[in-house]
Amino acid sequence: MYKSSNLFVKHFCFRDSSFCPLSHADNFKPGTFYLLVYICTHPVIILKHTPSNILRTILCKALKMDIFYASLLSVFVLAVSFYLHFLLYKYKPTEDGKVLPPGRTGWPIIGESIEFLATGWKGCPEKFIFDRMSKFSSVVFRTSLMLEDAAVFCGAQGNKFLFMNENKLVQGWWPASVDKIFPSSDKTSKIEAIKMRKMLPNFFKPEALHRYVPIMDVVTQQHFANGWEGKDEIVTYELTKNFTFWLACKIFVSIDDPERVRYLSTPFESIASGILSIPIDLPGTTFRRGINAANFIRKELLAIVKQRKIDLAEGKATPTQDILSHMLLTSDEDGKFMAEYDIADKIIGLLIGGHDTASSACAFIVKYLAELPEIYDGVYKEQSEIAKSKAPGELLNWDDLSKMKYSWNVACEVMRLAPPLQGAFREAITDFNYNGYSIPKGWKLYWSANSTHKNPECFPEPQKFDPSRFEGSGPAPYTFVPFGGGPRMCPGKEYARLEILVFMHHLVTKFKWEKMIPDEQIVVNPMPSPAKGLPVRLYPHKA
């Protein structure tokens, strides 16, 4: 595998005569950090494949290091020792006889976070889960993620246990990065999230959703007219992100100017990636980019919030026109209103949740319909019948979407194979036992959509695209979980269904298309997305 005898040197672009990255403080550069990480993670490779003269050079330079860098090197040597210990350590009974789930924690401090994220970057997030299910336990295994001891609950029973024991044995948990990206002025994000979950159902109940359908139809038509029509080729994922973000801006904060929407949309991808990154706040890291993007968006939204307060006072805006107005005018049990800063943060969270997952689903619908012409034909037939039933200029309505049964089955199968929500964390609020294992209070618990979505015990031939899985009563309970489950199920599930179906209607009634990169790689970070954005060639239907 390692053919070059100078692999180590070439990898870091050091010539034999100039290898001295640690000799002087003023020469210490970011590359040094990555070099040290490489030394710790690949000691066998380095010893085996580094020429002896280079090793001598390293040792000579090490002798000339100042105390700081000598100490730094010592720390990394210790880290290697800890790593070997943690890598090989299998979890045994605790001192009081309780048996912890089997597994390993990987590296000290960062645990297995890098491998957890890296399998997604390579397009196979399920590999992290299934490798450990096979090696340790198909029910629950121990690991360390996001700087925390964690247990991963697997399968339908694991999903059911976590979903049904919300606020009994477990509670929702986000990594510490969330509070750093969304700092609250006077309360934690957890408390504010509880308030938001009580507020949101008013905007996603049936009567509200009925009103959203024609609004979605208008925005969708404008989106296709601006971004798709008259084009020979398009990059799908960029457009689906613009589409779902435009809808979220329109419905949540009444922003519908395309230029304004485009200006606000650019930083949101960095925020989403930063939330589930390793929380190292250094220049150039994903986490720092997430913080910077959130600061930029927060400043813009604060201006929007202040203007809305003025508009409400002057009667230019209505109390019920969107979520922003409702948040400004709703007090808590003590009669206190949310601070403008907090409102801006919660709007950021809503805009992320309101567009990220749906944009991923829409992009993968384009992907699979391009790959599976028989599935496209079924969707086209259903949508064409609905289109023919409409008068010229008549907008889609709730009843029209209720007829899109096959289209929704297709969308569900897409979300099974490419779940926009890969999983979520909980926290144990008390000690409890699960399947013979002890789960200590404070442990973080993770459920993974892939542990069921791509599990042959839940879905036979899991890699096969088969919308009929969702006919009749559909999959077994707790096996299909693209929106989570239990009290913390995504409150916008029905909202997402509407926007996806409206998108599919206009997509297939206007175009056929083909992929321009047949074997394009998929990247999961944190949502699945095509590595090159899924460029396609469009073939408009003749009028």
Helices and strands as residue ranges (DSSP letters): H 7-11, G 16-18, G 25-27, H 30-41, H 43-49, H 52-63, H 67-88, H 113-121, H 125-135, E 140-145, E 148-153, H 155-164, E 170-172, H 176-181, H 189-199, H 201-204, H 206-227, E 233-235, H 236-253, H 258-265, H 268-275, H 286-313, H 323-329, H 340-371, H 373-388, H 398-402, H 405-417, E 423-428, E 432-434, E 437-439, E 444-448, H 450-453, G 467-470, G 486-488, H 493-510, E 511-515, E 522-524, E 528-530, E 535-540
